[in-house]
Amino acid sequence: MPDNIILVGFSGTGKTLVGQEVARLLGWDFIDTDGEIEGKVGKSVQRIFAEDGEPAFRVLEKGALSDACSTDHRVISTGGGAPVDQENRELMLSRGYVVCLDAMPETIYGRLVVNDSNPLTVRPLLSGPEPLERIKALKSQRREYYSAAHRAVATDNLTVEQVAEEILRPFRVLGAI
């Protein structure tokens, strides 16, 4: 088994829910870096983006990721943009088994728009015009960073439990769990 399992991927691909399920199945701790940032700063990711800007958020994200990776036997869910930073990618690849969760842009949009009715939970990605086009463009820009993961799992037509089992399947086959 790897030291940690680290989930990367675009917003809305299921990293948090799947990460919680993988952690439950393994009996490991679950860490959501966005949640850690919100707890430390006392405001939502959305507010950090709006009030402090993306560069300030990325500094906080780097610290949260470093802290999360400092201990073994964790399932870590990262923010969608975390792998864009080379130091973040190197840290994740050295400290765990990195799995990229993927989904079609239309699936992502459908998952994210569920919270769109509450302005306090609107993700920065959906706050401007043409969010589906923005999703497509950002996914395309981030493709090379996400492809650095050890493995990718498409989540479009799978349940949380199925995605979790797919992540763990290679370790079950090897008898590691």
C-alpha positions in Angstrom: 0.0 0.0 0.0 1.1 3.5 -0.6 1.7 6.0 2.2 -1.3 8.0 1.2 -4.0 8.1 -1.5 -4.2 11.6 -3.0 -7.2 12.6 -5.1 -6.8 15.2 -7.8 -9.2 16.4 -10.5 -11.5 19.1 -11.6 -14.1 20.5 -9.3 -17.2 18.4 -9.2 -15.6 15.1 -10.1 -16.3 13.6 -6.6 -13.0 14.0 -4.8 -14.5 14.7 -1.4 -17.2 12.1 -1.4 -15.0 9.4 -2.9 -12.2 10.3 -0.6 -14.4 9.9 2.4 -15.5 6.5 1.2 -11.9 5.3 0.4 -10.8 6.5 3.9 -13.7 4.6 5.5 -12.9 1.4 3.6 -9.2 1.6 4.6 -9.8 2.9 8.1 -7.6 5.9 7.3 -8.0 9.6 8.1 -9.6 11.8 5.4 -8.3 15.3 4.8 -9.9 17.8 2.4 -7.4 20.5 1.8 -10.2 23.1 0.9 -11.9 22.2 4.2 -8.6 22.6 6.1 -8.1 26.1 4.5 -11.6 27.1 5.4 -11.1 26.0 9.0 -7.8 27.8 9.3 -8.8 31.1 7.7 -12.4 31.1 9.0 -14.0 31.8 5.6 -15.1 29.8 2.6 -13.0 29.2 -0.5 -15.4 31.3 -2.4 -14.9 34.3 0.0 -11.1 33.8 -0.1 -11.2 34.0 -3.9 -13.5 37.0 -3.9 -11.8 39.0 -1.1 -8.2 38.0 -1.3 -7.8 36.6 -4.9 -6.6 33.4 -6.3 -2.9 33.9 -5.7 -3.6 34.2 -1.9 -5.7 31.1 -2.0 -2.9 29.2 -3.8 -0.5 30.0 -1.1 -2.9 28.7 1.5 -3.5 25.6 -0.6 0.2 24.8 -0.8 0.5 25.0 3.0 -2.6 22.8 3.5 -1.3 20.2 1.0 2.1 20.1 2.7 0.5 19.7 6.1 -1.8 16.9 4.8 1.1 15.0 3.2 3.2 15.2 6.3 1.5 12.1 7.9 0.9 8.6 6.4 -2.3 6.6 6.1 -4.4 9.5 4.8 -6.8 9.9 1.9 -6.3 13.5 0.8 -8.8 15.4 -1.4 -7.2 18.4 -3.1 -8.6 21.5 -4.7 -9.1 21.3 -8.5 -6.2 23.7 -9.2 -3.6 22.1 -6.8 -1.8 20.0 -9.4 -1.2 23.1 -11.6 1.7 24.0 -9.3 4.8 22.0 -10.0 5.9 21.8 -6.3 2.4 20.5 -5.4 2.6 17.8 -8.1 6.1 16.7 -7.0 5.0 16.6 -3.4 1.9 14.6 -4.1 3.7 12.1 -6.4 6.4 11.6 -3.8 4.0 11.2 -0.8 1.3 8.9 -2.2 -0.6 7.2 -4.9 -2.2 10.0 -6.9 -5.5 9.3 -8.6 -7.2 11.8 -11.0 -10.9 11.7 -10.9 -12.4 12.8 -14.2 -15.8 13.5 -15.7 -17.2 15.0 -18.8 -17.7 18.8 -18.7 -21.5 18.4 -18.8 -21.4 16.0 -15.9 -19.3 18.4 -13.9 -21.6 21.3 -14.7 -24.6 19.3 -13.6 -23.0 18.4 -10.3 -21.8 21.9 -9.6 -25.0 23.7 -10.5 -26.9 21.9 -7.8 -25.6 24.4 -5.3 -26.0 27.4 -7.7 -29.3 28.5 -6.0 -27.4 29.5 -2.8 -25.1 32.5 -3.5 -23.0 31.5 -0.5 -22.1 28.1 -2.1 -21.6 29.2 -5.7 -18.1 28.0 -6.7 -15.8 30.6 -8.3 -16.0 28.6 -11.5 -19.7 29.2 -11.8 -19.8 32.9 -10.8 -19.3 34.3 -14.4 -21.0 33.9 -17.7 -21.0 30.6 -19.7 -19.8 28.3 -16.9 -19.9 25.2 -19.2 -17.5 26.8 -21.6 -15.3 27.9 -18.7 -15.3 24.3 -17.4 -14.3 23.0 -20.9 -11.5 25.6 -21.2 -10.1 25.0 -17.7 -10.2 21.3 -18.1 -8.3 21.6 -21.3 -5.7 23.9 -19.7 -5.2 21.5 -16.7 -5.1 18.3 -18.7 -1.3 18.0 -18.7 -1.2 18.5 -14.9 -3.9 16.0 -14.2 -2.2 13.5 -16.5 0.8 13.4 -14.1 -1.3 11.2 -11.7 -0.5 7.6 -11.3 -4.0 6.6 -12.4 -7.2 8.2 -13.7 -10.8 7.1 -13.0 -13.8 8.4 -14.9 -16.6 9.1 -12.5 -19.5 10.0 -14.9 -21.6 6.9 -14.6 -20.3 5.4 -11.4 -21.6 5.7 -7.8 -19.3 6.9 -5.0 -18.9 3.4 -3.9 -18.0 2.1 -7.3 -15.3 4.8 -7.8 -13.8 4.0 -4.4 -13.7 0.3 -5.2 -12.1 1.1 -8.6 -9.4 3.2 -6.8 -8.6 0.3 -4.4 -8.9 -2.5 -7.0 -5.2 -2.7 -7.9 -4.3 -3.1 -4.2 -6.9 -5.8 -3.7 -5.6 -7.7 -6.7 -2.0 -7.5 -5.3 -3.3 -8.6 -1.8 -2.1 -5.3 -0.3 -5.5 -4.8 1.4 
